[in-house]
Amino acid sequence: MERNVGRTDQVVRISGGVVLLGLGVNAVMDTCVPDLYAPLFAGIGGIILGTGIIRKCPICKVTGIDTTEGSEAEEDGAGQD
């Protein structure tokens, strides 16, 4: 699967993923949010963080969304035959 997550999108996904993952872990140890939401925050945060790290999002692939700039897409395709 080709990369479909651009640099700006990557930074936003990694930042948001770390925040949600941290909130989920903190919710288990503290009472900042109800315990019911802890696994939800941690799960969504982990998925967002993962898609930001690998720069590939299956949902964006299915919907046809590509946030990579033109030069990034050309670099990813270079040398792949």
VEXGU-38340 format. One record per atom (N, C-alpha, C, O): residue in one letter; atom name; x, y, z. Coordinates in nm, 4 decimals. Layout:
N
+------+------+----------+----------+----------+
| resn | name |        x |        y |        z |
+------+------+----------+----------+----------+
|    a |   CA |        X |        Y |        Z |
...
+------+------+----------+----------+----------+
END
This chain:
81
+------+------+----------+----------+----------+
| resn | name |        x |        y |        z |
+------+------+----------+----------+----------+
|    m |    N |   0.0852 |  -0.1178 |   0.0000 |
|    m |   CA |   0.0000 |   0.0000 |   0.0000 |
|    m |    C |   0.0894 |   0.1235 |   0.0000 |
|    m |    O |   0.1855 |   0.1307 |   0.0766 |
|    e |    N |   0.0582 |   0.2205 |  -0.0854 |
|    e |   CA |   0.1344 |   0.3437 |  -0.0948 |
|    e |    C |   0.1035 |   0.4343 |   0.0236 |
|    e |    O |  -0.0022 |   0.4244 |   0.0858 |
|    r |    N |   0.1983 |   0.5229 |   0.0532 |
|    r |   CA |   0.1740 |   0.6216 |   0.1578 |
|    r |    C |   0.0640 |   0.7159 |   0.1117 |
|    r |    O |   0.0627 |   0.7604 |  -0.0030 |
|    n |    N |  -0.0274 |   0.7455 |   0.2017 |
|    n |   CA |  -0.1331 |   0.8402 |   0.1694 |
|    n |    C |  -0.1518 |   0.9433 |   0.2803 |
|    n |    O |  -0.2527 |   1.0137 |   0.2844 |
|    v |    N |  -0.0535 |   0.9516 |   0.3702 |
|    v |   CA |  -0.0559 |   1.0475 |   0.4800 |
|    v |    C |   0.0626 |   1.1412 |   0.4616 |
|    v |    O |   0.1776 |   1.0975 |   0.4656 |
|    g |    N |   0.0351 |   1.2706 |   0.4412 |
|    g |   CA |   0.1399 |   1.3697 |   0.4210 |
|    g |    C |   0.2108 |   1.4057 |   0.5508 |
|    g |    O |   0.1728 |   1.3603 |   0.6587 |
|    r |    N |   0.3147 |   1.4879 |   0.5385 |
|    r |   CA |   0.3965 |   1.5260 |   0.6550 |
|    r |    C |   0.3152 |   1.6006 |   0.7605 |
|    r |    O |   0.3243 |   1.5690 |   0.8791 |
|    t |    N |   0.2362 |   1.6989 |   0.7187 |
|    t |   CA |   0.1565 |   1.7749 |   0.8152 |
|    t |    C |   0.0553 |   1.6838 |   0.8832 |
|    t |    O |   0.0387 |   1.6890 |   1.0050 |
|    d |    N |  -0.0111 |   1.6016 |   0.8060 |
|    d |   CA |  -0.1074 |   1.5058 |   0.8596 |
|    d |    C |  -0.0376 |   1.4090 |   0.9550 |
|    d |    O |  -0.0944 |   1.3704 |   1.0572 |
|    q |    N |   0.0849 |   1.3700 |   0.9219 |
|    q |   CA |   0.1619 |   1.2798 |   1.0064 |
|    q |    C |   0.1879 |   1.3423 |   1.1434 |
|    q |    O |   0.1702 |   1.2769 |   1.2462 |
|    v |    N |   0.2294 |   1.4679 |   1.1446 |
|    v |   CA |   0.2577 |   1.5369 |   1.2710 |
|    v |    C |   0.1309 |   1.5479 |   1.3554 |
|    v |    O |   0.1340 |   1.5257 |   1.4764 |
|    v |    N |   0.0202 |   1.5822 |   1.2915 |
|    v |   CA |  -0.1073 |   1.5943 |   1.3636 |
|    v |    C |  -0.1506 |   1.4589 |   1.4192 |
|    v |    O |  -0.1956 |   1.4504 |   1.5335 |
|    r |    N |  -0.1374 |   1.3537 |   1.3395 |
|    r |   CA |  -0.1768 |   1.2196 |   1.3845 |
|    r |    C |  -0.0896 |   1.1715 |   1.5008 |
|    r |    O |  -0.1406 |   1.1168 |   1.5985 |
|    i |    N |   0.0407 |   1.1918 |   1.4900 |
|    i |   CA |   0.1300 |   1.1472 |   1.5975 |
|    i |    C |   0.1015 |   1.2253 |   1.7251 |
|    i |    O |   0.0942 |   1.1666 |   1.8331 |
|    s |    N |   0.0854 |   1.3567 |   1.7139 |
|    s |   CA |   0.0567 |   1.4389 |   1.8323 |
|    s |    C |  -0.0761 |   1.3996 |   1.8960 |
|    s |    O |  -0.0839 |   1.3782 |   2.0169 |
|    g |    N |  -0.1798 |   1.3904 |   1.8141 |
|    g |   CA |  -0.3114 |   1.3524 |   1.8659 |
|    g |    C |  -0.3135 |   1.2116 |   1.9226 |
|    g |    O |  -0.3783 |   1.1857 |   2.0240 |
|    g |    N |  -0.2423 |   1.1204 |   1.8568 |
|    g |   CA |  -0.2354 |   0.9827 |   1.9049 |
|    g |    C |  -0.1680 |   0.9720 |   2.0400 |
|    g |    O |  -0.2132 |   0.8979 |   2.1273 |
|    v |    N |  -0.0587 |   1.0468 |   2.0572 |
|    v |   CA |   0.0124 |   1.0456 |   2.1856 |
|    v |    C |  -0.0766 |   1.1029 |   2.2953 |
|    v |    O |  -0.0806 |   1.0499 |   2.4063 |
|    v |    N |  -0.1480 |   1.2115 |   2.2644 |
|    v |   CA |  -0.2371 |   1.2725 |   2.3636 |
|    v |    C |  -0.3483 |   1.1753 |   2.4032 |
|    v |    O |  -0.3731 |   1.1550 |   2.5221 |
|    l |    N |  -0.4153 |   1.1154 |   2.3050 |
|    l |   CA |  -0.5245 |   1.0225 |   2.3361 |
|    l |    C |  -0.4747 |   0.8969 |   2.4075 |
|    l |    O |  -0.5387 |   0.8482 |   2.5006 |
|    l |    N |  -0.3613 |   0.8454 |   2.3638 |
|    l |   CA |  -0.3046 |   0.7274 |   2.4287 |
|    l |    C |  -0.2673 |   0.7594 |   2.5733 |
|    l |    O |  -0.2936 |   0.6805 |   2.6640 |
|    g |    N |  -0.2063 |   0.8752 |   2.5936 |
|    g |   CA |  -0.1715 |   0.9182 |   2.7296 |
|    g |    C |  -0.2941 |   0.9395 |   2.8157 |
|    g |    O |  -0.2940 |   0.9048 |   2.9339 |
|    l |    N |  -0.3987 |   0.9962 |   2.7576 |
|    l |   CA |  -0.5229 |   1.0176 |   2.8316 |
|    l |    C |  -0.5859 |   0.8842 |   2.8706 |
|    l |    O |  -0.6381 |   0.8694 |   2.9811 |
|    g |    N |  -0.5808 |   0.7884 |   2.7803 |
|    g |   CA |  -0.6353 |   0.6558 |   2.8111 |
|    g |    C |  -0.5591 |   0.5860 |   2.9217 |
|    g |    O |  -0.6189 |   0.5252 |   3.0105 |
|    v |    N |  -0.4259 |   0.5948 |   2.9166 |
|    v |   CA |  -0.3434 |   0.5332 |   3.0214 |
|    v |    C |  -0.3636 |   0.6067 |   3.1531 |
|    v |    O |  -0.3732 |   0.5438 |   3.2585 |
|    n |    N |  -0.3700 |   0.7391 |   3.1479 |
|    n |   CA |  -0.3895 |   0.8179 |   3.2693 |
|    n |    C |  -0.5265 |   0.7919 |   3.3308 |
|    n |    O |  -0.5409 |   0.7951 |   3.4530 |
|    a |    N |  -0.6261 |   0.7666 |   3.2485 |
|    a |   CA |  -0.7609 |   0.7411 |   3.2991 |
|    a |    C |  -0.7668 |   0.6141 |   3.3828 |
|    a |    O |  -0.8481 |   0.6033 |   3.4746 |
|    v |    N |  -0.6808 |   0.5184 |   3.3513 |
|    v |   CA |  -0.6764 |   0.3946 |   3.4293 |
|    v |    C |  -0.6187 |   0.4226 |   3.5676 |
|    v |    O |  -0.6630 |   0.3643 |   3.6665 |
|    m |    N |  -0.5195 |   0.5122 |   3.5747 |
|    m |   CA |  -0.4502 |   0.5390 |   3.7009 |
|    m |    C |  -0.5130 |   0.6523 |   3.7810 |
|    m |    O |  -0.4874 |   0.6644 |   3.9008 |
|    d |    N |  -0.5938 |   0.7347 |   3.7176 |
|    d |   CA |  -0.6485 |   0.8531 |   3.7826 |
|    d |    C |  -0.7975 |   0.8617 |   3.7501 |
|    d |    O |  -0.8530 |   0.7723 |   3.6863 |
|    t |    N |  -0.8601 |   0.9668 |   3.7932 |
|    t |   CA |  -1.0029 |   0.9829 |   3.7662 |
|    t |    C |  -1.0301 |   1.1026 |   3.6755 |
|    t |    O |  -1.1312 |   1.1708 |   3.6922 |
|    c |    N |  -0.9416 |   1.1288 |   3.5803 |
|    c |   CA |  -0.9610 |   1.2449 |   3.4916 |
|    c |    C |  -1.0788 |   1.2243 |   3.3964 |
|    c |    O |  -1.1466 |   1.3205 |   3.3603 |
|    v |    N |  -1.1030 |   1.1022 |   3.3566 |
|    v |   CA |  -1.2199 |   1.0684 |   3.2741 |
|    v |    C |  -1.2783 |   0.9383 |   3.3288 |
|    v |    O |  -1.2080 |   0.8637 |   3.3970 |
|    p |    N |  -1.4030 |   0.9102 |   3.3008 |
|    p |   CA |  -1.4611 |   0.7841 |   3.3491 |
|    p |    C |  -1.3844 |   0.6622 |   3.2966 |
|    p |    O |  -1.3326 |   0.6635 |   3.1850 |
|    d |    N |  -1.3783 |   0.5586 |   3.3779 |
|    d |   CA |  -1.3052 |   0.4368 |   3.3413 |
|    d |    C |  -1.3575 |   0.3736 |   3.2126 |
|    d |    O |  -1.2835 |   0.3044 |   3.1426 |
|    l |    N |  -1.4822 |   0.3969 |   3.1819 |
|    l |   CA |  -1.5421 |   0.3421 |   3.0610 |
|    l |    C |  -1.4712 |   0.3920 |   2.9350 |
|    l |    O |  -1.4610 |   0.3191 |   2.8363 |
|    y |    N |  -1.4224 |   0.5157 |   2.9382 |
|    y |   CA |  -1.3598 |   0.5761 |   2.8205 |
|    y |    C |  -1.2118 |   0.5441 |   2.8063 |
|    y |    O |  -1.1550 |   0.5669 |   2.6995 |
|    a |    N |  -1.1482 |   0.4927 |   2.9089 |
|    a |   CA |  -1.0040 |   0.4660 |   2.9042 |
|    a |    C |  -0.9647 |   0.3747 |   2.7879 |
|    a |    O |  -0.8748 |   0.4108 |   2.7119 |
|    p |    N |  -1.0278 |   0.2582 |   2.7704 |
|    p |   CA |  -0.9885 |   0.1740 |   2.6572 |
|    p |    C |  -1.0219 |   0.2373 |   2.5219 |
|    p |    O |  -0.9510 |   0.2153 |   2.4237 |
|    l |    N |  -1.1280 |   0.3145 |   2.5169 |
|    l |   CA |  -1.1654 |   0.3819 |   2.3931 |
|    l |    C |  -1.0587 |   0.4837 |   2.3525 |
|    l |    O |  -1.0139 |   0.4851 |   2.2379 |
|    f |    N |  -1.0186 |   0.5686 |   2.4471 |
|    f |   CA |  -0.9139 |   0.6672 |   2.4189 |
|    f |    C |  -0.7828 |   0.5994 |   2.3823 |
|    f |    O |  -0.7167 |   0.6392 |   2.2864 |
|    a |    N |  -0.7452 |   0.4982 |   2.4573 |
|    a |   CA |  -0.6188 |   0.4286 |   2.4309 |
|    a |    C |  -0.6219 |   0.3587 |   2.2947 |
|    a |    O |  -0.5232 |   0.3625 |   2.2213 |
|    g |    N |  -0.7322 |   0.2960 |   2.2609 |
|    g |   CA |  -0.7431 |   0.2264 |   2.1325 |
|    g |    C |  -0.7389 |   0.3207 |   2.0141 |
|    g |    O |  -0.6645 |   0.2986 |   1.9185 |
|    i |    N |  -0.8188 |   0.4258 |   2.0205 |
|    i |   CA |  -0.8195 |   0.5234 |   1.9112 |
|    i |    C |  -0.6845 |   0.5941 |   1.9023 |
|    i |    O |  -0.6332 |   0.6166 |   1.7926 |
|    g |    N |  -0.6271 |   0.6290 |   2.0169 |
|    g |   CA |  -0.4957 |   0.6932 |   2.0175 |
|    g |    C |  -0.3886 |   0.6051 |   1.9572 |
|    g |    O |  -0.3025 |   0.6533 |   1.8836 |
|    g |    N |  -0.3927 |   0.4761 |   1.9877 |
|    g |   CA |  -0.2952 |   0.3825 |   1.9315 |
|    g |    C |  -0.3086 |   0.3685 |   1.7808 |
|    g |    O |  -0.2086 |   0.3613 |   1.7094 |
|    i |    N |  -0.4314 |   0.3648 |   1.7328 |
|    i |   CA |  -0.4542 |   0.3544 |   1.5879 |
|    i |    C |  -0.4067 |   0.4806 |   1.5164 |
|    i |    O |  -0.3382 |   0.4726 |   1.4144 |
|    i |    N |  -0.4428 |   0.5962 |   1.5697 |
|    i |   CA |  -0.4017 |   0.7225 |   1.5079 |
|    i |    C |  -0.2499 |   0.7363 |   1.5106 |
|    i |    O |  -0.1894 |   0.7789 |   1.4123 |
|    l |    N |  -0.1887 |   0.7005 |   1.6225 |
|    l |   CA |  -0.0426 |   0.7054 |   1.6332 |
|    l |    C |   0.0218 |   0.6119 |   1.5314 |
|    l |    O |   0.1188 |   0.6494 |   1.4655 |
|    g |    N |  -0.0308 |   0.4922 |   1.5182 |
|    g |   CA |   0.0240 |   0.3953 |   1.4227 |
|    g |    C |   0.0141 |   0.4424 |   1.2787 |
|    g |    O |   0.1094 |   0.4280 |   1.2021 |
|    t |    N |  -0.1009 |   0.4988 |   1.2410 |
|    t |   CA |  -0.1149 |   0.5478 |   1.1035 |
|    t |    C |  -0.0248 |   0.6676 |   1.0782 |
|    t |    O |   0.0198 |   0.6893 |   0.9656 |
|    g |    N |   0.0019 |   0.7451 |   1.1817 |
|    g |   CA |   0.0944 |   0.8572 |   1.1661 |
|    g |    C |   0.2377 |   0.8119 |   1.1490 |
|    g |    O |   0.3130 |   0.8708 |   1.0715 |
|    i |    N |   0.2760 |   0.7079 |   1.2206 |
|    i |   CA |   0.4141 |   0.6584 |   1.2123 |
|    i |    C |   0.4414 |   0.5935 |   1.0769 |
|    i |    O |   0.5434 |   0.6214 |   1.0138 |
|    i |    N |   0.3506 |   0.5072 |   1.0327 |
|    i |   CA |   0.3760 |   0.4367 |   0.9058 |
|    i |    C |   0.3299 |   0.5163 |   0.7836 |
|    i |    O |   0.3624 |   0.4804 |   0.6703 |
|    r |    N |   0.2538 |   0.6251 |   0.8063 |
|    r |   CA |   0.2056 |   0.7143 |   0.6996 |
|    r |    C |   0.1162 |   0.6436 |   0.5987 |
|    r |    O |   0.1137 |   0.6792 |   0.4809 |
|    k |    N |   0.0438 |   0.5443 |   0.6452 |
|    k |   CA |  -0.0524 |   0.4722 |   0.5612 |
|    k |    C |  -0.1820 |   0.4564 |   0.6401 |
|    k |    O |  -0.1813 |   0.4074 |   0.7531 |
|    c |    N |  -0.2922 |   0.4979 |   0.5802 |
|    c |   CA |  -0.4211 |   0.4885 |   0.6478 |
|    c |    C |  -0.5191 |   0.4125 |   0.5595 |
|    c |    O |  -0.5519 |   0.4588 |   0.4503 |
|    p |    N |  -0.5663 |   0.2965 |   0.6046 |
|    p |   CA |  -0.6589 |   0.2186 |   0.5226 |
|    p |    C |  -0.7924 |   0.2894 |   0.4984 |
|    p |    O |  -0.8530 |   0.2712 |   0.3928 |
|    i |    N |  -0.8383 |   0.3684 |   0.5928 |
|    i |   CA |  -0.9647 |   0.4405 |   0.5738 |
|    i |    C |  -0.9487 |   0.5463 |   0.4647 |
|    i |    O |  -1.0375 |   0.5640 |   0.3814 |
|    c |    N |  -0.8351 |   0.6165 |   0.4655 |
|    c |   CA |  -0.8084 |   0.7149 |   0.3593 |
|    c |    C |  -0.7951 |   0.6460 |   0.2243 |
|    c |    O |  -0.8368 |   0.7008 |   0.1223 |
|    k |    N |  -0.7381 |   0.5280 |   0.2229 |
|    k |   CA |  -0.7230 |   0.4521 |   0.0980 |
|    k |    C |  -0.8604 |   0.4182 |   0.0397 |
|    k |    O |  -0.8836 |   0.4354 |  -0.0800 |
|    v |    N |  -0.9507 |   0.3701 |   0.1247 |
|    v |   CA |  -1.0845 |   0.3314 |   0.0796 |
|    v |    C |  -1.1631 |   0.4533 |   0.0305 |
|    v |    O |  -1.2351 |   0.4454 |  -0.0690 |
|    t |    N |  -1.1486 |   0.5659 |   0.1009 |
|    t |   CA |  -1.2242 |   0.6856 |   0.0639 |
|    t |    C |  -1.1560 |   0.7688 |  -0.0437 |
|    t |    O |  -1.2139 |   0.8657 |  -0.0929 |
|    g |    N |  -1.0331 |   0.7320 |  -0.0810 |
|    g |   CA |  -0.9624 |   0.8035 |  -0.1868 |
|    g |    C |  -0.8947 |   0.9315 |  -0.1417 |
|    g |    O |  -0.8589 |   1.0149 |  -0.2249 |
|    i |    N |  -0.8767 |   0.9484 |  -0.0121 |
|    i |   CA |  -0.8118 |   1.0685 |   0.0408 |
|    i |    C |  -0.6612 |   1.0471 |   0.0422 |
|    i |    O |  -0.6124 |   0.9450 |   0.0907 |
|    d |    N |  -0.5878 |   1.1445 |  -0.0116 |
|    d |   CA |  -0.4416 |   1.1386 |  -0.0146 |
|    d |    C |  -0.3890 |   1.2757 |   0.0251 |
|    d |    O |  -0.4078 |   1.3726 |  -0.0484 |
|    t |    N |  -0.3231 |   1.2853 |   0.1408 |
|    t |   CA |  -0.2746 |   1.4145 |   0.1891 |
|    t |    C |  -0.1271 |   1.4367 |   0.1592 |
|    t |    O |  -0.0689 |   1.5348 |   0.2055 |
|    t |    N |  -0.0658 |   1.3470 |   0.0826 |
|    t |   CA |   0.0742 |   1.3669 |   0.0456 |
|    t |    C |   0.0827 |   1.4737 |  -0.0622 |
|    t |    O |  -0.0054 |   1.4856 |  -0.1473 |
|    e |    N |   0.1904 |   1.5511 |  -0.0570 |
|    e |   CA |   0.2136 |   1.6510 |  -0.1602 |
|    e |    C |   0.2681 |   1.5802 |  -0.2833 |
|    e |    O |   0.3095 |   1.4647 |  -0.2734 |
|    g |    N |   0.2695 |   1.6452 |  -0.3978 |
|    g |   CA |   0.3130 |   1.5848 |  -0.5231 |
|    g |    C |   0.4528 |   1.5269 |  -0.5175 |
|    g |    O |   0.4746 |   1.4163 |  -0.5670 |
|    s |    N |   0.5493 |   1.5983 |  -0.4585 |
|    s |   CA |   0.6874 |   1.5495 |  -0.4553 |
|    s |    C |   0.7011 |   1.4266 |  -0.3656 |
|    s |    O |   0.7813 |   1.3376 |  -0.3941 |
|    e |    N |   0.6235 |   1.4213 |  -0.2575 |
|    e |   CA |   0.6286 |   1.3045 |  -0.1690 |
|    e |    C |   0.5774 |   1.1807 |  -0.2408 |
|    e |    O |   0.6362 |   1.0733 |  -0.2288 |
|    a |    N |   0.4699 |   1.1946 |  -0.3142 |
|    a |   CA |   0.4116 |   1.0807 |  -0.3855 |
|    a |    C |   0.5077 |   1.0301 |  -0.4920 |
|    a |    O |   0.5175 |   0.9094 |  -0.5142 |
|    e |    N |   0.5790 |   1.1217 |  -0.5585 |
|    e |   CA |   0.6761 |   1.0812 |  -0.6597 |
|    e |    C |   0.7937 |   1.0086 |  -0.5965 |
|    e |    O |   0.8435 |   0.9111 |  -0.6528 |
|    e |    N |   0.8395 |   1.0554 |  -0.4783 |
|    e |   CA |   0.9502 |   0.9897 |  -0.4088 |
|    e |    C |   0.9120 |   0.8492 |  -0.3663 |
|    e |    O |   0.9930 |   0.7571 |  -0.3764 |
|    d |    N |   0.7891 |   0.8315 |  -0.3188 |
|    d |   CA |   0.7439 |   0.6999 |  -0.2739 |
|    d |    C |   0.7351 |   0.6024 |  -0.3902 |
|    d |    O |   0.7626 |   0.4836 |  -0.3734 |
|    g |    N |   0.6973 |   0.6504 |  -0.5072 |
|    g |   CA |   0.6819 |   0.5641 |  -0.6231 |
|    g |    C |   0.8123 |   0.5358 |  -0.6947 |
|    g |    O |   0.8195 |   0.4421 |  -0.7741 |
|    a |    N |   0.9155 |   0.6145 |  -0.6687 |
|    a |   CA |   1.0433 |   0.5971 |  -0.7383 |
|    a |    C |   1.1088 |   0.4660 |  -0.6978 |
|    a |    O |   1.1211 |   0.4357 |  -0.5791 |
|    g |    N |   1.1496 |   0.3902 |  -0.7947 |
|    g |   CA |   1.2203 |   0.2653 |  -0.7679 |
|    g |    C |   1.1307 |   0.1473 |  -0.7378 |
|    g |    O |   1.1806 |   0.0380 |  -0.7109 |
|    q |    N |   0.9999 |   0.1659 |  -0.7414 |
|    q |   CA |   0.9083 |   0.0549 |  -0.7146 |
|    q |    C |   0.8441 |   0.0116 |  -0.8452 |
|    q |    O |   0.7611 |   0.0835 |  -0.9009 |
|    d |    N |   0.8811 |  -0.1023 |  -0.8927 |
|    d |   CA |   0.8223 |  -0.1549 |  -1.0165 |
|    d |    C |   0.7621 |  -0.2900 |  -0.9931 |
|    d |    O |   0.7078 |  -0.3502 |  -1.0857 |
+------+------+----------+----------+----------+
END
